[in-house]
């Protein structure tokens, strides 16, 4: 049985790019994977790592599944789980290193790159990737959340990106080249990932029994922009019920902004205290509201007020991108929209 890149759905062109590079002996340089979140970049990185570490490696990048290296991966099913828990993950292979921004941190910490103050230069990703491979021919480092590098973490990584250790492959994962420092971009080979095709995403939702019908799967695939992460957020957020409630509140020219803000904040707070779980809910609220106002602009008698309310909603979305306080964003947006 094969365990290679052929099992990663929706990214055949990227897989073929790596096969060609390997055949030509050009699989070199640090790699920067970019594309929307929730489309399988991390899954692809681990599948690529498994194929490259396989002792029976071939230019089709199909891991054999039976060698000593592949067997190490077989004990870690969460490597390719869509509900991957970064905080609990330990790399299954002795020559595979992984680092990601802790959920409670707003930036990627320097300690993960160079070690903590007591072990600076003797632990951390740079130290680990510099060591001799335990099983022989290659070492691989997967660095998730590259969008959140602090300046000091990014700068600490530059020399390693410019002069990677022998027989090593570094894979950085982000969402956009615009979110990377120019010094990071210039040292990496950019690999662009497209959103998952709608039919593949719909099939995945059905396969994982996340939806009750093919119709719901197709609708979610369209609404989520090719991201299974986004589709899961829509399912978890009871999007149809939420949309109905928002439209009912925003349809009249005058509405109770205080009550609306309280309802939205309650909806967001239901996901707990961590910003990474609460943020998608507020993004969903603003997305539904913006869509509603765009549609209302087609009606002459409410076009002007809808345009003002849309502008204010888009401003709120920009504030959210800058990590502003969620309740403050909601309350200010609700009040300004009601007065528009």
N, C-alpha and C positions, 0 to 999 in steps of 0.2 A: 504494500500500500504506500502511496506517495503522500508527502506532507508539505509540498512546496507552495509556491506562489499561486498555483492554479486554484487553490482553495480560497483565495481572497477575491471576493466578488466585486465587480465594478471598476477594477483598475488594471485591465488587461494591457493597455498601452504602456503604463508605467512598468509593469512586469516585463514586457518585451524590451523596453529600454534597457533594463538591467541585464537581461539575457544577452543582448547585443554587446553591451559594454564588457561583460565577462568574456565573451568569445574573442573580443578584440584586445583583451588585456587592459582595458581602460576603466576598470572599476576602482577608481582612485579618488582621493580627496574627500574631505568631510562633505556630508550630504545635508541639505536643509529641505525637509519635507514641508510644503505649505499647501493650504487648502482649507475649506470650511471645517469646523469642528464636527465630530460625529460621523465622518465618512469613511473611517477605516485606516487612517495614516499610521496610527500606533500598531494596529493589527498587522499592517503591511510590514512595518519595521521589524516586528518580532518574527514574522514569517521569513523575511529576508535574512535576518540574523540566524535563524535555525538552518536555512539552506546553506549559508556561507560557512557555518561552523560544522556542518555535516562532514564526516570523514570520507564519505563516498560522494563528495561534492562533484557536480557536473555543470556544464554550461547551460542547462535548462533550469537550474536552480530548484530542482526537486529534491528535497531532503529524503534520504532513504527510509528514515523512520525506524531503523534497526540497529544502527551503530551506537557506540557508547555515548556519543554526543547527542544524538537524537533521542535516546532513551531518557536523558536528563530532562528534556522538554516534556516528555510524555506525562510526567508527574505534576505538571502545572497547567491544568486546564484554564485557569483564569488569565493566562497570557493573552488569549484571544477573546475573552469575554467582553461583550459590549458594556457590561456594568463593571468594568475594571476598577478595582479599588486600589488607587496608588498608595495609600497609606499602609496597606497590609501586604504589598507586593514585595517578594524577594526573588531576584533573578534565579531561574532554575539551573542555569549553566554557569560553571566556574569561570568561563571566559566571556560572559555577557554581563555588562554593567548597566544599571538603569538609575536615572535621577529625574525627579519631577518636583515641581513646586508643591510644598505642603499645603493642604486645603486651607489652613488657618493663616497662611502668609499671603501678602499682597504681591510680593516679589520673590523671584528665585534666589534663595540665599547663597551667599558666597561659600559657606561651610561645605555645601554639597559638592562644590567644584574643587576646593583646595584643602578641605578638612577643617575641623574646628580649631580654635586658637591653641589648644593643648596639643593638637596633632597636625598642625599646619605643615603641609608638604609631605606628610607620612600617611595620609588617608585622603579620602575624597576621590572624585572621578578621575582627575588628572593623574594622580598617583596610581590608581588601579589600572588605568589603560596603558601606563608606561611599563608595567611589569611583563615578564615573559608569559606567554600563553601556557596555561596548565596542560591542555590537551593537545597542544601541538602547533597548529598552523595559523591561527587568527584570534584576535580579540575584537569585541564589538561593544560600543557604548551607545545607548539610546538615551537621548536627553529630551524629555517631554517639556512642554510649557515654555518653549524658547521665547514666546511673546513677552514673558514676564521677567526676563533677565534684568537684574539691577545692573547699573553701569559697572560696578566693581566685579560682579560675577562674570559679565560679558568680557571685560578687559582681562580677567584672570585666565579666560579660556583661549584668548587670541593666539598665543604662542603655540599651543597644542593644535589649534586649527591650522595654523600656517605650516607647522612641521609635525604632522601626526607621527606617533611612534610606528615603527615598522610593523607590517602585518596587522594593522588596526583599521577599523572602520568606525567613524563617528557619525551618528545620525541625530540631527536636531529636528524637532517637530514643532511647528508653529502654524499659524493660520494665514499669515500674510508677510511678504517681504517688507512691507511698509512698517511693520512692527519690530523689525530687527535693526540693530545698529548697522550703519554702512560697513563698519569694520568686520562684522560677522558675515554679512551678505557677500562681501568681496572674497572671503576665504572659503566659501562653500559652493558646491554644485547645487543649484536650485532644482528641485524636483517638484513639479506642480501636480496636485491631485484635484480632479474634478468632483463635483457632487455625485452621489450615487444616482444612476438612472432610475426613473420612477418605477419601472417594472421590477427592477432588482430590489429596491427598497420595499415595495409593496409585498414582494415574495418573502422577504426577510421578516416583515411584521406578521405575516400569516404563519410562517414556519415557527416563529417563537411564540405563537398564540397570544400576541399582544393586542390583536383586534378580533372582532367577532364575525367579520364578513369581508369578502374581497372588495366590496364597495367602500367600506371604511378604510381599508388598507390603501386603496387608490387615492382617496380623499386626503389621507394623512401624508401620503408620499408627495402629493402636490403642494400641500401647505407647508411641509417641512424643508423644502428646497434641497432635497437629496441628502439630508442628514438624519441618520437614525437617532442620534442624540436629541435632535430637535423634535422628531416624531415622538420619542418617549416623553419629552417635556409636555407636548400637546396632550398626550394620553393622560399623563399624571395630573395635568392642570384642568381636566374636564373642559376642554376648549369650547365645545358647543354650548354648554351651559353658561360658561363665562361670557362668550360672545353675545348670547341672548340677553344676559343681565346688563352688559355694558351698553348695548344698543338701546335697550329700554330706558336706561338712565340718560344717555346722551341725546336721545331723539328730540325731547322738548327743547325749546329755546332757553328755558330757565330750569335749572335743576339744583338740588341740595348738594352743594360742593362738599360740605363738612361730612355729611353722611356717606357720600360717594368715596371720599378719601379714606374714611374709616373702613369701609367695606373692602377697598383695594388693599389697604395695609393689612387687614385681617387675612385676606387671601394670600398675600405674600408671606406673612408671618407663619402661616400654617406649614411652611416648609422647614421651619426651624430657624436657628440663629446664623447659620453659615451663609455668607454672601454668595458663594458659588451655587447654592441651591435656590436662594431667594431671587437672585438677579434674573434668571430665565423667566420667572413668573411676571416680574414687572415688565420685562421686554415683551412678553406675550400680550399683556394689557395694553401697552402703548402701540404695539403692532395692530391689534384688533381695532383700537380707537382710530389710528391713522387711516386704516383701510375704510372704516366707516365714514370718516370725514371726506376722504377722497371721493367716495361714491356720492355723498350728499352735495358735493360741489357741482354735480351735473344738474341739480335742481335749482332753477334761477332764483326762486324766492329765498333760499337759504345758502346760496353759493358764497356770498361774502362772509357771513359768520362762520361757515364751515371752513373756508380758507384760513381765517384767523385761528380757528381752533386747531386746524391741521398744523399750522406753523408752530403753535405753542407745544403741540404734542411731539413734533420732531425735535424741538429744542430740549424737551424733557429727555428724549432718547439720547441726545448728545451729552447731557449732564450725567446720565446713567453710565455712559461709556467712560466718563472721567472719574468714576468711583465716588460720586457724591452720595450723601446720606439718603437712603431709600425713602424713609418717611417724609423727609423734607421735600424730595423730588415730587412725591405723590401729592402732598398737601398743596405745594405751590402750583403744580400743574392743574389740579382740580379747581382751585380758586381762580386762577387766570383763565382757564377754559370757560368757567361759568360766567365770567365777566366779559368774555370776548364778544 
